[in-house]
Amino acid sequence: MVRVLADVSLEVAVGEVVSVLAQRAQGKTTLLRVAAGMVRPDRGVVCFDGEDVWALPDRHRSPLLGRGIGFVEGEAPSLDVPVLESVALPLLIASGKREARARAMAALERVGACECAEQLWGSLADWERALVALAHGIVREPKLLLVDDLTVSLGIEETDQVTRMLGELAKEKGFGVLMCVSDADATGWSTRIGSLAGGELLLSPPPPQQNTVIDFPLNAATGRGATRSGSS
């Protein structure tokens, strides 16, 4: 069994972009899935918006995370429908079709991808896919945005535009961003930059008196944070 995360401790505050730089198979996706409450750490605590995620019963944990966390990745959506319908899909039950479509279009417009609304994912360029994935992430107005190597297929200029937009959105909409990347070019607009290798995360703490949205706190007794074994 490989130890993907070893006593990881981190905090992400509202309005900041924290980038974690790591190479392939070093635990980037595992880190984000632990932060999202999708994967339970073998040891340690994950706090979202002040709540110990794994101390909550399932019926309370799922709605908390579903409303509060946006997950951004560059993979194709599960349904092959026009972009607007895909972005609106998570809102349909709670908001109804008209409001869901309006909010989806607003998200697409905010990231500069409204011209993609009627297209299918397969017809989009890599740059457009990155923007649409970002719209997916922000449409529910989360408190935390998790971004998984979104710019890996983009050029330097496009990477700069996407990461600058993330910083602007974090401040404008009041959420925190935890972004894992494999290219240092993607860290240019980050508030803080860390590195993940061999299961160990090196990251400076946030400034004091910040409103923290996600936290893997150190155990005061052991000095240990979250640990996860398995593959990344």
N, C-alpha and C positions, 0 to 999 in steps of 0.2 A: 504494500500500500504506500503510495506517494503522499507526502504531506504537502498539499498545495498552498495552504495558508498556515503560518506558524505564529500564533500569538499576535495577530494583527490588531492594532489599535488605530482608529482614525475618527475624525469628526469632520462634518461638512456643514457649514453655516449658510443661512439664507443669503442669497445674493452673490455667493462666491462659486468659482469654478475650480474644482480640485482635479488635476490630471495625474493619473498613475501610469507611468511609462514602464512597459514590460514587453519582452519578446514572446514569441509563440510558445504556448504550453507552459507559461509561467504563472497561470492562475488568474488572468484578467477577468475572464467570464465568470469564474467561480466567485471572485470577490464581489462582482456586481450582483450575482444571484443571491449571495448571502445578504447583501444590503437590501435587496428587493423582497426578502422574506420567502424566496422561492426554494432556497436550500438552507437547511438548518446546520449551524456549525456544530462540530463535535464537542466543543467547549467554548464558553464565553457568552457574552450578552450582545444583542443587537437592539439598539433603541432607536425607534423612529418617532419623531415629534414628541419625545419624552416618554413614550410607551415601550416597555420591554416586549418586543415583538413575539418572542416564543413563550412568554408567560401568559399570553392571551389565548382563550379558546379559539378554535378554528373559525367559528361563526363570527367572531369579532375581528380576528386577524385579517381575513381575506378582504372584507369591505374596507378596512383601514388602509391596507396596502393598495387595493384597487383604486381607491379615490385619490390617494396621496402620492403615488409613485408612477412616473412615466418611464418606460424602458425603450431606449432608442437603439436599434441595430439595423444593419443594412440588408437583412434577409428579406426575401419576397414574402408578402402577406399570405395567409393561409387560403384566402378566397381570391379567385381571379376575377375581380370586379373593378370598375373604374375607380381611380384614386379617391375621388370625393366620397364614394360610398364606403370605401375601405377605411378612410380616416374617420368617417361618421359612425362606423359600426359600434365602437365601444359605448357610444352615447345613446343609442336607440332606445334601450329599455327604460332608462331613467328620464330621457328628455323628449322622446317622440321624434318622428322622422324629420319634420320641418325644422325644429330647433337644432337637431343633431347635424343636419346638412348645413345650416347657417353657421354653426360653430366650427364645423370642419372647413368650410370655405374661408372663414376668418383666419383659421390656423394656417391654411395654405397661403393666403394672401400675406400673412405676417412673415413667413419665411421666403416669400418671393416665388411661390410655386403654383399660383392659381391657374396658370396656363396648362398645368398637368391634370386638372380636375377630371377631365373626361377620358384621359388616357389609361391604358392598362400598364401594370408594373413592367411587363416585359418589353414595352416600347420606350421606356425611359432611359436616358443616358445616366451614367454613374453619378454625375453632379445632381441631376434631378431626383434620383433615388435618395441621395443623402438629404435633400431638402424635404422630400415627402416623408421620409422616416422621422425627421425632426418634427414635422407637423403632427404625425401620429403621437409623438411623445408629449407634445404640449397641449393637445386638444382638450384633455381633461383637467387642465389647469392644476398640475401637480405641485406638491411642496418640494419634491425631490425628483430630479431628472437623472437617470442612469444612462450613460452613453457608452456603447461597446464598439470601439474601434471604427467609428463611423466614417472616418476620412481615409481609410486604408487604401482605397482605390482612386483617390483624388490626387491631382497635381498640387504643387506648392501654393499657387494662388488660390485655388478653390478651397484647399484646406484652411488657409488663412481666413477666407471669408466665412466659412462655416464656424470655425472656432471663435471668431470675433462676434458672430451672431449669437452664439451660445452665451457669451459674456454679457451681451446687451440684454438678452432675454432673461437671464438670471436676475439682473438688477431691475428690469422693467416689470417683471411679473412676480418677483419676490420668491423665487425658489432656489434651492441649492443644486449644483451640478457635480456629480461624481463621474468622471470620464476616464476610461481605460484606453490607452493608445499604444501602438507599437512603433510610432514614428515621432521623434522629437519635434518635428515641424508642427505637429498638432498641439503643442503645449504653449504656443506663443502668447495667447491671450488668457492664460490661466492665472488664477489668484495664487495658487500654490501648486507645486509640482513634486510628486514622489516617484519612487521607483520600487518595483516588485520583482524579486528574483530569489529563487530557492525558498519560496514561501515566506520571505521576510519583506515587510513593507517599511521603507524609509520615507517619512513624511513629516514636515514640520507642523506643529500644532497651529490652530487658527488664533488670531488675536483674541485677547480676553473680551468678555462681555458681548459675545456674539450669540445670536439666536440659532442654536444648533438644530438641524433637522434630522440628521442621521449620525449615530455615534456607536462605535464599537469600543466601549470603555475598558480600560485596564482594570482587572480585579485587584483591589487594594491589597488583598492578602497575598496574592501570588505574583503580582506584577505582570499578569498574562492577559491578552486580549482574545479575540476569536480565533479558533483553529479549525481547519477543515482538511480532512484527508480525502484523497480520490484524485481524479483527473481534472484538468482545467478545460 
